[in-house]
Amino acid sequence: MITRTFLFVAALAIPMPLVAQDARSARLDGRLDGTTEAVVLRALDSARTRGLPMDPILDKALEGATKKAPGARIQAAVTSLLGRLELAREALAPNPTPRDIAAGADALAYGATREALQTMRAIRPNDSVAVPLGVLTQLVASGIPIARATRVVADLLRRGARDEQLIALNEDVRSYVAAGATPEVALDVRMRGLNAVLPAGSGVMGGDGGLSSPTTSALGGSKKP
């Protein structure tokens, strides 16, 4: 009984972040070569000390292991992701959630700029931007150019679009593309429906399917490796 109590108290004394990190490290056991695992563990520790989400790093490493990617490629991907997480946190300051940071890092990987993330935060200063950034990323993945996808999402946020409306937009675009429509046409069709139910913006209607504004002209960037 004394031993059991001692173990319980000792467990309570272990900082929860360390317990969580041990659990993450266990998921890597035997999946990577020694050098790559060491790089991933250093990245996880760096994320922890900087207050960045660790799960995206672990997921990226495990994805590489599942796909049997070379160790050097996994190391580069993890290192690059750590940098994007840091950049996303800075761009989405002052109090981004872990989901915000992870979504921002994904958007950066698909070509979104730091300024684009800052714009989303400025439009939604007190609410999560994880869904808008996730939809932006998915629109680009569906074939919408990054500049247009960014303008559309930013405009919809300004006009008060809810997360569920943004999610529905993304799902419909993907469905139309799967049915044979081009990504641009699919977005045009879906935007007509949203334009009918959302307040008009203050800019001039443009080819982005929404209302353009001077502040969104340079929000897109080139795709990162």
Residue pairs with C-beta under 8 A, 6 or more apart in sequence:
17 48
20 54
21 44
21 45
21 48
21 54
24 44
24 54
24 55
24 58
25 41
25 44
27 58
27 62
28 37
28 40
28 41
28 58
28 61
28 62
28 65
31 37
31 61
31 62
31 65
32 40
32 61
32 65
32 71
32 74
33 71
35 71
35 75
36 61
36 71
36 72
36 74
36 75
39 74
39 75
39 78
39 79
40 57
40 58
40 61
40 74
40 75
40 78
43 57
43 78
43 79
43 81
43 82
44 54
44 57
44 58
46 52
46 82
47 53
47 54
47 57
47 82
47 85
48 54
50 86
51 89
52 82
52 85
52 86
52 89
52 101
53 85
53 98
53 99
53 101
53 102
55 98
55 102
56 81
56 85
56 102
56 105
57 78
57 81
57 82
57 85
60 74
60 77
60 78
60 81
61 74
61 77
61 78
64 73
64 74
64 77
65 74
69 77
80 224
80 225
81 105
81 109
84 104
84 105
84 108
84 109
84 224
85 101
85 102
85 104
85 105
87 104
87 105
87 108
87 114
88 96
88 100
88 101
88 102
88 103
88 104
88 105
88 107
88 108
88 117
89 96
89 101
89 104
90 114
91 104
91 114
91 117
91 118
91 121
92 100
92 101
92 104
92 117
92 118
92 120
92 121
92 129
93 121
96 104
96 121
96 129
97 128
97 130
99 128
99 130
100 128
100 129
100 130
100 133
102 130
103 129
103 130
103 131
103 133
103 134
103 137
104 112
104 117
104 129
104 133
106 133
106 134
106 137
107 116
107 117
107 133
107 134
107 136
107 137
108 114
108 117
108 224
109 137
109 223
109 224
110 136
110 137
110 140
110 141
110 146
110 223
110 224
111 140
111 146
111 220
111 221
111 222
111 223
111 224
112 133
112 136
112 137
112 146
112 150
112 219
112 220
112 221
113 218
113 219
113 220
113 221
115 218
115 219
116 136
116 150
116 154
116 219
116 220
116 221
117 129
117 133
119 150
119 154
119 215
119 216
119 219
120 129
120 132
120 133
120 153
120 154
120 157
121 129
123 154
123 157
123 158
124 132
124 157
131 163
131 166
131 167
132 153
132 156
132 157
132 163
132 166
135 153
135 166
135 167
135 169
135 170
136 149
136 150
136 153
138 170
138 174
139 149
139 152
139 153
139 170
139 173
139 183
139 187
140 146
140 149
142 170
142 173
142 174
142 177
142 183
142 186
143 177
143 182
143 183
143 184
144 152
144 173
144 183
144 184
144 187
145 220
146 220
146 221
146 222
146 223
147 219
147 220
148 184
148 187
148 207
148 208
148 209
148 220
149 220
150 216
150 219
150 220
151 206
151 208
151 210
151 212
151 216
151 219
151 220
152 187
152 191
152 208
152 209
152 210
153 166
154 216
154 219
155 201
155 203
155 208
155 210
155 211
155 212
155 213
155 216
156 165
156 166
156 169
156 194
156 198
156 210
158 201
158 211
158 213
159 198
159 199
159 200
159 201
159 210
159 211
160 198
160 199
161 194
161 198
165 194
165 198
169 190
169 191
169 194
172 186
172 189
172 190
173 183
173 186
173 187
173 190
176 185
176 186
176 189
176 190
177 183
177 186
181 189
187 209
188 209
191 209
191 210
195 209
195 210
200 211
201 210
201 211
201 213
202 211
202 213
203 211
203 212
203 213
203 214
204 211
204 212
205 211
205 212
206 212
